[in-house]
Amino acid sequence: MGVRHLYVHLPFCSSRCGYCDFVTVVGRTDEHAGYVDALLRELELERDLLADRLETVYLGGGTPTLTQPHELERLLAALPACEELTVEANPETVTPGLAALLARAGVDRVSLGAQSFQPRLLRTLDRAAEPDDVRRALRALRAVGIDNCSLDLIYGIPGQSADDLARDLAEALALEPEHISAYELEAKPGTRFTHAHGAELERQAESMEAYFELVVDTLRAAGYRWYETANFCLTGGRDLRARHNLGYWLGHDYLGIGVGAVSTVEGRRWRNAPSLGRYVGARGRPPRASEELPPLVRQTERLMLGLRLDRPVPLDDVGAILDEEAVARLEQGGLLVTQDRRIGLTDRGRFVGGAVTARLLA
């Protein structure tokens, strides 16, 4: 049948946020054409893995919309047909011209990295966009007919109060996006952000559960479905869940192309090397590390990712790894529900999902 989810990594950014540990490079505008050439070479080499028509294609980064417009358009024109085509964008890069380019290329979903609507918090995050950039970007996308837009927000930013978070949520809701992703800030060890703000992050840690509950309660009250731990979509006539990410959470196979990109296909996972020079210079498949995924690893991932959703996981997919005594205790404690050969978390369980999942594993 073939893989139905394709991820395309575009690593170029105008600057590097202090908390970021993705595979990114700053600037390099003279290398955009060569990079798109390399992407299309890799896509051609792996095309036999793909289904005739894909469910989703997702361009992530980096900042895909920072790619030189001609090269971005060339890439989009060469991608396989799909049912949902998503592009990540930083708000300051979305001009009317860029929005028109995306619409012409068939992009029907855009994920905007708003992060916060408080200028001082944006400065803490090293973000270039201002709150008005988010509003202008959404207007530009709406004007060309792109009617499935997602906003990313971050909570747990050093110096952020509960009132700041409430204002961010209110600002986001006022824009009526179809989808909102709200992530707790993860500052990876070794990043300059951790060096600069580590003490403040530790002080804020005990507030994160309350912040998480504020996010969920606010967005649910506004009519959004809490369908995944950090993701919310409007309810109504359309299913507005992020279909590409939903494929990951449901354990579907996916192909990733680009520097540092990961693929999981038929029980095997590989990751392209994170070196831009080695990726662009490859004449065959790019250098990559590969591993086989034993059944127990696949079941563990299926449980960990599946329990993030608001739909239960079939026990046939994960039964071999469950601690049955833990299942009984957690169900008795109101954190878990098992019914019709399926297992899922209650609302209370979802607020402490990681801890529940750890206790479930035999």
N, C-alpha and C positions, 0 to 999 in steps of 0.2 A: 504493500500500500504506500509506503514511503513516508518520510518525515514531513510534518505539516506545519512546523514552526521554525522560522529562520530569524536569527539575531545577527545584526550587522554592527560592528563596533567602529565608531569614528572617534579617534582619541583627541582631536584638536580642541584646545581651550585657549581663551585669551589670557587667563591667569589660573593659578592652581589654588583652590580653596584649602585652607590649612588642615581641615578635617578629612580631606579626600585621600583615599588609598586606591582609587581605580587606576587603570592603565591610561594615562593621559600625557600629552605633551603640549607645551605652550607655544603658540604661534606656528611657525613652520609653514607659512602660507605657500612657499615655493615647493613644498612637498605634497600638497594635496592631490595633484594630478597623478603623481606616481603612486600614491597610496590607493586611490580609486582603481588604478590599473591593477594593483596587487589584489584588491578585493575581488575584482571581476575574474582574475585568474583563479583565485581560490574557489570562488563560486562555481566556475566551470569544471574544475577538478572534482568537486563534490556534488555536482548536480544530480548524478544518478541516485544519490541518497534521498532526494526530495520527491514528494508526491507531484503529480501533474499540476494540481492546483493547491496552493497552501492555504491554511487557515489564517495564519498571522505572519507578518514581517514586522520587525521592530528595529529601528535605528536608534542606538544608544551611544553613550560616550562617557567622558568627553562632552563636547557640545556639537552634535551633528549639524546644527544650523549655523555654526561658525565656518563650516567647510565652504570653500569658494563656490558661489552660486552655480557656475557652469559645471563644476565637478559634481556637486550635489545633484543637480538635475540629470547629469549623465548617469550617475549611479542609480537614481530612482527609476530611470527609464529602462535600465537593464535588469531590474529585479523581477523575480517571478510574480505572476498574478497571485493575488491573495484576497481573503475576505475582509481582513482588517490590517491596514498599514499605519503604523504608529511612528512618529518621529519625536524624540526628545528635543526640547529647545530651552535655552535661557531667554528670559523675556526681552532683554535688551537687544537680542539678535533678530527679533521678529518685526520686520518692517512690512508695510503693505506689499512691497515687491516680493519679499521672501514668502509671505503668506500666499500670494498668487502663484508663485512657483510650486509650493507644496500642493495647492489645490489642483493645478494643471497636471501634476505627476500622480494624482490619485490618492494622496495622503488623506485619510479620513479621521485620523485621531492624532492629537498633539498633546504631549505631556510637558507642562511648563514648570520649571523649577523656581517657584516663588520663594519658598523657604520661610519667609517672614514678611510682614508689612511694617515692621518697626525699623527705621533707618539705622539706629544704633546697633540693633541685633544683626542686621545685614552686614554692618561693618565688622562686627565680631566674627562673622562667618566668612569674611573676605569676599562677599558677593558683590558683583559689579552692578547688578540691577537695582533700581529704586522701585518703590511701590507703584508709582505711576507707569513704569515700564510694563508691569504685569497687566495693568488695565488696558494700556495701549495695545499690547500683544493680543489680548483676548478680543478686543474690538476688531483688530485687523484680521484675525482668523475667522471670526463670525462674518465679517463683510464678504469673504470669499466662499462662504458656505460650509466651512468646517465646523460641524455642530457636535463634535464629541471631544471636549477638552478636559484635561485633568490638571489639577494644581497640586504640586508637592509642597508640603509644609514640614517644618522641623520643630520639635519641642525638646526642652532640656538644654537650650542654648545658655551658656554662661551669662548670668545677669537677667535672665528671663523670669518674670514673675507669673503667677497664675492669671493676673489681670492682663499681662502682655499676651499670653496665650489666648485668652478669651477674645481680645481685640483682633488677633490674627484670624481666629476662626470666624468672627463676625465679618471681617473684611473679605475673607475668602467666600463666604456664603453670599455676600452682597453681589458678587460677580456671577453667581448661579452656574458654576462649572458642573458638568455632568458627572465628574469624578473627582475625588480628593484622596490623596495619599498623605498620611500624617505619620512621620517617623520619629521615634526617639533618637536624638543625636547619638551617634556612635563615633567616638574619637578613638581611632586605633592607636595602640601603643607605638611610640616612635614617631608619630606625626608631630609637626611643629605645633599643631593645635593643642595636643596633650601637654606638651612642654609649657605652653603659655597659660593654659586654663585648667590644668589637672586638678588643682586644689579646689577650685570653684565647682568643677564637675563632681567631685567627691561630695562636696557639701550639698549639692542639689539632688544627689542620687535618691535620697529618701522621699523626695517629692514626686518622683516619676510616676508612681502608681496613681496618685491623685491627678496628675496631668493627663495620664492616659484615660482615666475615667471621665475627665472633663471633655476631652476630644470626642470620645464615644457618645456621651450623653448629649453633647451639643449637636453633633452631626445627625444623630438619630432623630432628635427632636425636630430637625430641619427637613426630615424626609429622606435621609440617605440610609441606604442599607449597609450595615457593617458586615461585609461579606468575607473579609480577610482581616487578619490581625491589625494591619495598618492601612487598610483600603476600604473606601466607601463610595457607593455610587447611587445616583438618583434612581428611584423606582418609578415604574410607569409602563408605558408601552414597549420600550426598548430594553434589552439586556445590556446594561452599560458597564458591566464588569470588564476589567482589563483582560481581554481574551488571551493575549500572549503570556502574561504572567500567570494566568489561570492554568495554562498548559504546564508550566513548571510545577505549580502547586499540586496538580493532579498526576504528576509523574509521567507526562507524555515525553516522547523523544523530541529533541530539538537539535538543530545545527547552528553553530556559531561561527561566523567568519570575521576575520580582522585580527589585529594585534591583541594578544592576551585573551581572545575569545574562547569560550568553553562550549563543547558539544557533548551530548549524551545520546547515543544511538545503539539500540539493541544490546544493552548491558555493557557497553564500553564507553568510557569518557576520555576525552582528550582536551588539552588546553594548549593553545598556540603560545609560543614564547612571547614575553612582554617587550621584546626589543623591536622598536620601529624599524631600525636599519636592517635587522635580519629578516623581518617580515617582508619589507619592500624588496629586498635583494633576493628572495627565494625564487628559484625558477621552477621548482616543482611545488609540492606541498610545503607550507612553511614549517620551520622547526617546531616541534610540539612534544609534550609529555602525554603518555597514554596509560590508562589502567583499565583492567577488567573490574566490573562491579559485581561481586558475589551476590546471590539472592538475599542474604541477610542484610547486606548493606542497602540494597534496593528497597527492601521492606522497611528498614529503619528510616530511610529518607522519605518513603511514601507516608509513613506515620507522622514524622516531624512536620512535613510540609502540609499534608492533608488536614491535620488537626488545626491548622491556622485558618481554615475555611469554616463558613457557617453551614456546611453540609457534612454529613457523617462519612466516615471512611469504611468501605466494606471490610469486614473482618477477614475475608478470604485473601485480601491483599497484605495483611499485616499480622495475622494470627500467630505465626510462628515466633514472633519476637516479643509478644506481650507477657507481662507478669500477671497471671490471672488473679493472684491475691491482691496485687496493687489495683487492678481494675475494680475488684469488688469494694475495696476501701474507698477509692476515689468516687465510685458511684454512690456509695452510702453517704459520703461527705458532700454530695451535691455538686461535684465538679465535673462529672462525667455521666454520659447516658449510653447504654447499649440497648439496641432494639433492632429487630429484623435483621440480625447478622451484620449490624453496622455499629460503629463506635464514633462518638462525637463529644465535644465539650459543651457544657452549659455556659450561659453567659458568665457566671462566676468563674468557671474554669478557664474561660478565654482570657480573663484579665491576668491570670497567672499561668498562661499556656505553656511556657517553656519548662517551668517547674513540674507541671503535671506530666508532660511528655517524658521528662527524664525519669519520673517515678514509674511510668508504664513499661519501660524497657526492661526485659528480663535480664 
